[in-house]
Amino acid sequence: MEAPKQQQSTTHIEYGRLLDLAGGRTKREEWEQDHLHGCRVCHSVYVYLNQRTTEPSEKFESEDDAA
């Protein structure tokens, strides 16, 4: 029987930092770029925040134009 794997402590990018990165308010450091490519959690949060910071204004503008 195989011994259970020990979970490694993963340092994630802080939420506020991900928000700043997604909003384009700051540039990614090299370690953050590497981490975003390797960490599904941080990458998923970054993608979600990136959509939230870009889509709403575009969506509202297109709705206003249609009216």
Residue pairs with C-beta under 8 A, 6 or more apart in sequence:
10 39
10 41
12 35
12 39
12 41
12 42
13 21
13 32
13 35
13 36
13 39
13 42
13 46
15 45
17 26
17 32
18 42
18 45
18 46
18 49
19 49
19 53
20 26
21 28
21 32
21 46
22 46
22 49
22 50
22 52
22 53
23 49
23 53
24 53
28 36
35 42
36 42
36 43
36 46
37 43
